[in-house]
Amino acid sequence: MTAVGEEMHALVERLYPLCRSITGDGVRATLDIVGEYVPLQVHEVPTGTQVLDWTVPQEWNIRDAYIADTTGRRVVDFAASSLHVLGYSVPVSASMPLAELRAHLHTLPDHPSWVPYRTSYYKPEWGFCLAQETLDALPEGEYEVRIDSTLADGHLTYAEHVVPGQVADEVIVSCHVCHPSLANDNLAGIAVATFLARALARETPYYTYRFIYAPGTIGAITWLARNAERMERVKHGLVLACAGDPGQLTYKQSRRGDAEIDRVLRHVLAASERPHRVDEFTPYGYDERQYCSPGFNLGVGSLSRTPYAGYPEYHTSADNPDFVSPEAMADTLAVCREAFAVLDRNRRYLNLSPYGEPQLGRRGLYDALGGRSDTKQAQMAMLWVLNLSDGEHSLLDVAERSGLPFDTVAGAAGALHEAGLIKT
């Protein structure tokens, strides 16, 4: 997985300089790059479109922004980092004393060398974000203030990539594409989702997998509004965010709490013996709260490493490519693949010889186990599958009740199915 981790990290580094927001050319440029890895269907939704209880806002774009002293030196420069401008800032061109300018400056006094990430999506405002130590070094006096931005009717942009499955029932994988230069919060999630899509495309999955790259909140709401009539197809889902930091894996359960995706992630994380945490659902966080809103109530959980706001670097310039690692992203990707491998094979079977234990020896099933290091475990898996194949219990039920690995249980079910002892 090291090579894949390095590739994902390279994608993060490539996307990092782009200025993303909930709309605009930064989102399009991001999707253009992702589209080099997986084919995307890009959707443009016009400003003013009603999406559930929300309205698609005006599109924001920015070309340049700075604060310059009387010598013309840029003391704060958007060209150095897209975090330096308050997201969705209205245009401004003025000169003003530092005392007046301070009301529009955002810093992190507790981390004086870091630049914060701040936005004002739905209230007309302008501002700059800078390090506290930079602000402390500014002398009183006049400063030139320039934000070359536009707020105008345009579009909200999101994209989808679909990996066809054996059935039309879908698993959605969602990540947000609205944050500017923040490597863990959201670029690592984009990278893991993209390489997960590539891995699934090399297989023939049972479910159809739909990857959604959308701005946070308004993007997910827009996708739900435009796809409300086909929600019955969405059987499972996962939101990916904060996927590359050094913390342990964290799975946040769906609103249901007992959705199949919840059980699968709990099982996979426990069986892997990775350090991890499972959290209950709360209606705050990333877009799982949109997919799990009561009208939809989809079985969608969220997988991250350290959750949102759980690490000091969150929403600051310290969330840079050095903060995320190839190893952490590779580990997150591996858990996704393990979970979806369980999800894809989790079937309910019916025992075709339910009266007494069928004779396995004459069907060659015991002989097939000969020489295996896990012979006893595989034999027990067959007996458990036979006993619980009543059309009511899934293979995950068998694994959980027996304490056996899911792969062993699924292998036993495959052998029994081939021998004609069980059917789906």
SVG drawing of the C-alpha trace seen along z (x, -y; Angstrom):
<svg xmlns="http://www.w3.org/2000/svg" viewBox="-39 -56 48 96">
<polyline fill="none" stroke="black" stroke-width="0.4" points="0.0,0.0 3.0,-2.3 3.0,-3.1 -0.7,-3.9 -0.2,-6.1 2.5,-8.0 0.2,-8.5 -2.5,-9.8 -0.2,-12.1 1.0,-13.4 -2.6,-14.2 -3.1,-16.1 0.0,-18.2 -1.2,-18.9 -4.6,-20.0 -3.4,-22.0 -2.6,-25.4 -6.1,-25.7 -8.6,-28.2 -11.8,-26.2 -15.1,-27.4 -18.7,-26.2 -18.8,-27.5 -16.4,-28.8 -13.5,-28.0 -11.5,-26.5 -14.0,-23.7 -13.9,-23.2 -10.1,-23.1 -10.2,-20.5 -12.6,-18.3 -10.6,-18.7 -7.6,-17.2 -9.6,-14.4 -11.0,-13.7 -7.6,-12.7 -7.7,-9.8 -11.4,-8.7 -14.0,-9.9 -16.4,-12.3 -19.9,-13.5 -19.8,-17.2 -23.1,-19.0 -23.6,-22.7 -26.7,-24.0 -27.7,-27.6 -27.7,-30.3 -31.2,-30.7 -32.2,-27.1 -34.3,-25.9 -32.8,-22.8 -34.9,-21.6 -35.0,-24.4 -31.9,-26.1 -31.2,-28.2 -28.1,-27.8 -26.1,-31.0 -24.2,-33.3 -20.9,-32.1 -17.7,-33.4 -14.4,-33.8 -11.2,-35.6 -8.2,-36.6 -6.0,-38.5 -6.0,-40.0 -3.5,-41.7 -2.8,-44.2 0.2,-46.5 2.1,-49.0 3.0,-52.5 6.1,-51.1 3.9,-48.8 5.1,-45.7 2.4,-43.1 2.3,-42.2 -0.6,-39.8 -0.8,-38.1 -3.5,-35.8 -0.9,-34.6 1.1,-33.0 -1.9,-31.1 -5.6,-30.9 -6.3,-30.9 -5.3,-34.6 -8.8,-35.8 -12.1,-35.3 -14.0,-32.9 -16.7,-34.6 -15.3,-38.1 -17.0,-40.8 -14.6,-43.0 -12.9,-45.9 -10.4,-48.5 -9.5,-51.1 -6.9,-52.6 -7.4,-52.7 -5.5,-52.9 -4.6,-49.7 -7.0,-50.6 -9.9,-50.5 -8.5,-47.4 -8.3,-45.4 -12.0,-44.7 -11.5,-42.7 -8.5,-40.7 -8.7,-37.1 -5.9,-35.5 -5.2,-32.6 -3.6,-34.1 -3.0,-30.7 -1.1,-29.6 0.6,-32.8 2.4,-31.4 -0.7,-29.8 -3.2,-31.3 -6.9,-30.5 -9.5,-29.4 -12.7,-31.6 -15.7,-32.1 -18.7,-34.3 -20.8,-32.4 -24.3,-33.9 -23.5,-37.3 -21.8,-40.0 -18.5,-40.6 -14.8,-40.9 -11.7,-40.1 -8.2,-38.7 -6.7,-35.8 -3.1,-36.1 -0.7,-34.9 -0.9,-36.7 2.8,-37.3 2.4,-39.0 -0.3,-41.3 1.9,-42.0 4.7,-43.2 2.6,-45.6 3.2,-49.3 0.3,-51.7 -0.4,-53.7 -2.1,-53.5 -2.5,-50.3 -3.8,-49.6 -6.5,-46.9 -7.5,-45.1 -9.7,-42.1 -10.3,-41.4 -13.3,-39.1 -16.6,-38.7 -20.0,-37.6 -22.4,-37.0 -25.0,-34.7 -23.3,-31.5 -23.5,-27.9 -22.8,-25.4 -20.6,-22.6 -20.4,-19.0 -19.4,-15.7 -20.1,-12.0 -18.2,-8.9 -20.1,-5.6 -18.6,-2.1 -21.2,0.3 -22.1,3.3 -23.9,6.5 -27.1,4.9 -28.5,1.4 -28.7,0.9 -26.1,-1.7 -23.5,-2.5 -22.7,-6.2 -19.2,-7.5 -19.2,-11.2 -16.5,-13.8 -16.5,-17.6 -14.6,-19.7 -15.2,-23.2 -12.2,-23.9 -9.1,-25.8 -5.6,-24.9 -6.4,-22.3 -4.8,-18.9 -6.5,-16.7 -9.9,-18.4 -10.8,-17.7 -8.0,-16.8 -7.1,-13.5 -10.8,-12.5 -10.8,-13.4 -7.7,-11.3 -8.9,-8.3 -12.3,-8.4 -10.6,-8.7 -8.2,-5.7 -11.0,-3.7 -13.0,-4.3 -10.0,-3.2 -9.6,0.0 -13.3,0.9 -13.3,0.3 -10.7,3.1 -13.1,5.5 -16.7,6.6 -18.5,5.3 -21.9,6.6 -23.3,3.1 -23.1,0.1 -20.8,-2.5 -21.6,-6.2 -18.8,-8.6 -20.1,-12.2 -17.6,-15.1 -19.6,-18.1 -19.3,-21.3 -20.1,-20.7 -23.7,-21.1 -25.1,-23.0 -23.5,-20.5 -24.9,-17.4 -28.3,-19.1 -28.3,-19.9 -27.4,-16.3 -30.2,-15.0 -32.7,-17.5 -31.8,-16.4 -31.9,-12.7 -34.8,-12.5 -36.9,-10.2 -34.2,-7.5 -33.3,-7.3 -34.7,-3.8 -31.6,-2.6 -29.2,-3.9 -28.7,-1.0 -25.5,-2.1 -23.2,-5.0 -20.0,-6.5 -18.7,-10.0 -14.9,-10.4 -13.2,-13.3 -10.0,-14.0 -8.6,-10.8 -4.9,-11.4 -3.8,-12.6 -1.8,-10.6 -4.7,-9.8 -6.6,-6.6 -9.5,-5.7 -12.9,-7.0 -16.3,-5.7 -19.3,-7.8 -22.5,-5.7 -25.5,-6.6 -28.6,-8.1 -30.1,-4.6 -27.2,-3.2 -27.9,0.3 -27.7,-0.2 -25.7,2.5 -22.8,0.1 -22.6,-0.6 -22.4,3.1 -19.9,3.7 -17.5,0.9 -17.8,2.0 -16.9,5.5 -14.1,4.7 -12.4,2.2 -12.7,4.6 -11.5,7.6 -8.5,5.7 -7.3,4.9 -6.5,1.4 -6.7,-1.3 -10.1,-2.9 -13.2,-4.6 -16.9,-4.2 -19.0,-7.3 -22.8,-7.6 -24.5,-9.8 -24.9,-13.5 -26.6,-16.0 -23.4,-18.0 -20.2,-17.3 -19.9,-16.6 -22.5,-15.6 -23.6,-12.4 -26.0,-14.8 -27.6,-15.7 -27.9,-12.0 -29.2,-11.1 -31.7,-13.9 -35.0,-12.4 -36.8,-12.7 -34.1,-10.6 -32.7,-8.6 -30.2,-6.9 -27.7,-4.3 -24.7,-6.6 -21.9,-6.8 -18.7,-8.8 -15.1,-7.5 -12.3,-9.7 -9.1,-9.5 -9.3,-12.4 -12.8,-13.8 -13.5,-17.5 -12.2,-20.0 -10.5,-17.2 -6.9,-18.3 -5.3,-21.7 -4.4,-22.0 -8.0,-21.8 -9.0,-24.8 -5.6,-26.3 -2.5,-26.7 -0.9,-23.9 -3.2,-21.4 -0.8,-21.3 0.6,-18.3 3.2,-17.7 0.4,-17.0 -1.0,-14.1 1.0,-11.0 0.9,-8.3 0.7,-5.6 -2.4,-7.1 -4.2,-7.6 -3.2,-4.0 -4.6,-2.7 -7.9,-4.6 -8.2,-3.3 -7.5,0.3 -10.3,0.1 -12.7,-1.2 -11.8,1.7 -12.1,4.2 -15.5,2.8 -16.9,2.8 -15.6,6.4 -17.7,7.5 -20.7,5.4 -20.5,6.9 -20.5,10.5 -23.0,10.2 -25.8,12.4 -28.6,14.3 -28.7,18.0 -31.2,20.8 -30.2,24.3 -31.5,26.8 -30.9,29.7 -32.2,28.2 -33.2,31.4 -30.2,32.6 -26.6,31.9 -25.9,32.8 -23.1,35.3 -20.2,33.1 -17.7,35.9 -19.4,37.6 -19.6,34.2 -15.9,33.8 -16.2,30.7 -14.0,32.1 -11.4,33.4 -11.2,29.9 -10.1,28.6 -7.2,31.1 -3.8,29.4 -5.2,26.0 -3.7,24.3 -7.2,23.2 -9.0,26.5 -10.9,26.5 -11.9,22.9 -13.1,23.5 -15.0,26.6 -16.7,24.6 -17.6,21.9 -19.4,24.5 -21.4,25.7 -22.3,22.2 -23.3,21.2 -25.5,24.3 -27.2,23.7 -27.9,20.0 -28.9,20.2 -32.6,19.8 -33.2,16.9 -33.1,14.5 -29.5,14.4 -26.7,12.8 -23.1,13.9 -22.2,10.9 -24.7,12.3 -22.8,15.6 -19.4,14.0 -20.6,11.9 -22.3,14.8 -19.6,17.3 -16.7,15.0 -15.1,16.3 -13.5,14.0 -15.9,12.8 -13.6,14.1 -13.7,17.6 -17.4,17.5 -17.8,16.2 -15.5,18.9 -17.5,21.6 -20.7,20.2 -19.1,20.3 -18.1,24.0 -21.6,24.9 -23.3,23.1 -21.2,24.8 -22.0,28.2 -25.7,27.4 -26.4,27.3 -27.5,23.6 -29.0,21.1 -29.5,17.3"/>
</svg>
